[in-house]
Amino acid sequence: MAKRKFSRQVFEKGRKTRWVINALKIFGLFVFFAITGVFSLFIFYAKDLPRPEKFTDRPFVESTKIYDRTGKVILYEIYGEEKRKVVALDTIPERLKQMVILTEDENFYHHFGVDPKAIGRAILVDLKMKEPAQGASTISQQLIRSSFLSLEKTPKRKIREIILTLEIERRYSKDQILEFYLNQVPFGSNAYGVETASQTFFQKPVKEISLAEAAILTALIRSPSSLSPYGERKDELMNRKNFILSKMETAGILTHEETEAAKKEEIKFVLPYQLIKAPHFTLYVKKYLDEKYSQDYLREKGLQVYTTLDWELQQLAEKEIKEGTEVNKNYQAFNAALTAINPNSGEILAMVGSKDFFADPYPKDCVPGKTCFFEPEFNVATSLPGRQPGSAFKPFVYATAFKKGYNDKTVVIDEETNFGYFGGKPYIPQNYDGFFRGPVTLRQALGQSLNVPSVKVLRDLAGLEDSITTAKELGITTLTRGPSWYGLSLVLGGGEVKLLDMVSSYGVFATGGLRVPPVTILKITDRQGNIIEENILGENKRIPKRVLDEKVANLITDILSDNEARAPIFGPRSPLFFENFKVATKTGTTEDYKDGWIIGYTSSFAAGVWVGNNNNALMKKEPGVVVAAPMWHRFFEQALSKYPP
């Protein structure tokens, strides 16, 4: 009996042992096939994957940036679907890096690319919500996804993502991966990378952002579209910003005082339309770039365009034009434009094409080109059709007479004169004040802007065709019709011109007869800093060319800066007069008061202002010295401190 019981125990024990062995074998086979299957799956999905080791060879798409002359102010970016500027990790604020790691991948420096704990938490949340709502992607995974893969949520994509993540973690340091990520991640509004996001939303380099602004950028990473500062869920963006700041405090990175101060900080977002500075000038530059370089090249190759614009001077010009036009509404003049250059280099220092590029037209129901007194985006300084310059054209005619041997002491008779029939009626011009002075010198005639003597200078001393030639040689590009089309009224502004041409041409007088064509770009470099294009004075088209005898140019300058000669008409202390500087100045007014002008210069600076209405509506009967000179004088006086003669 005992023997049978012992045999049964042995049998039962043996059977259990065999069952355990068989179970282990089955489990081992399962593990083997599972590992083999996963490995095979990895090989299958990995066969056509991009190579992470080439990550550093893969250039980021970078937008072309247009800067002011200092390279510190971004005027505009030309970009396709992405605008980006790549920056080094050490230029990114430490607090921003800490915020990103804390909110996007807390174990970033401790995992191997995939975070098992985060995956576990995500699975539990997904099971609870019965849908794949919770993400568990590390920074490395997000980088791989945005760089190489689509955003589709499929097992195939996830496997490919993990493979590439493990590989990139093997090949690069954590800091390198973080730098790649912070230059790659999208923030909305076509902004990619922290530097461009900072410029887009705050108009400052990322190294200068505050704690609150850093929290805003961090908040946008999670949902850049729905949390856009320009969208309807701005309150949610602010709440997430505060949550991130609180999380930084909980982690012991921020003090309570720092956190509360950052939460209370007022965030000022740059509005989208404010992302272009000096718009008329900048779009003038962009037109040049579009014509010379392909759109794809400009949008992707990260060109750095350094323009000639003096941003400080530009802001001053915009202010004076806007304020001056408000005053001019009393004269039924609703628009104005300004251009300033360095006559010695041709560099355009400021350009305002209308009183306000971003404003609504006046009146709001106007028809562009017909009934609009003011068209914001139209650049009066450079666009065609041009405007008639009035008496501002006279110096070209007098210069032509001086070229032929006449001088400022030459006398003409100021008297009522019928110059013949033009357009079916007699041409009998009048002086501005309605008086005639008898014999006057050319200095008096030009200084006081007398009309009748000036027509005689054109007819009898200078000649119509030669005067047109002089104007063209000095830089006027719009006189394309034959001389007979303009007639003798040319000297009183009978031909259309552009403000930029006029200021540049007066610059020839400033330089003693040397012409340098206007230029908007100092240099263009690629993303590595290699020079693609450079405008150096004395090279290529930038060689000063003598187009007027020095004595002639200096004589024009002497007359236009002779306050005593112009005083009988303008008074001794008009807006043309400067207490401590000798400034050569000429005003212009069209016969029917459609346009008011003033152009002035010293040896180192030239600037002109046009005033009028886009639809050619008449102003009240006030000359250029009234509608254009005051705002020009205020601008020029302040500019003289920066560009003294």
Secondary structure, DSSP 8 states (H G I E B T S, - for coil): -HHHHHHHHHHHHHHHHHHHHHHHHHHHHHHHHHHHHHHHHHHHHHTT---GGGGGGS---B-EEEE-TTS-SEEEEE-SS-EE----GGGS-HHHHHHHHHHH-TTTTTSSSS-HHHHHHHHHHHHHHTSS------HHHHHHHHHHS-----HHHHHHHHHHHHHHHHHS-HHHHHHHHHHH-EEETTEESHHHHHHHHHSS-GGG--HHHHHHHHHHHH-TTTT-TTSTTHHHHHHHHHHHHHHHHHTTSS-HHHHHHHHH-------GGGGSSSHHHHHHHHHHHHHHS-HHHHHHB--EEEES--HHHHHHHHHHHHHHHHHHGGGT--EEEEEEEETTTTEEEEEESSS-TTS--BSTT--TTTT-SB-TT--TTT-SS-B--GGGGHHHHHHHHHHTT--TT-EEEES-----EETTEE-----TTS---EEEEHHHHHHTT-HHHHHHIIIIII-HHHHHHHHHHHT-----S-HHHHGGGGGGT-S-B-HHHHHHHHHHHHTTSEE---B-EEEEE-TT--EEEE--TTSGGGS-EE-S-HHHHHHHHHHHT-HHHHHHHH-TTSTT--SS---EEEEEE-TTSSEEEEEEE-SS-EEEEEEE-TT-----S--HHHHTHHHHHHHHHHHHTTS--
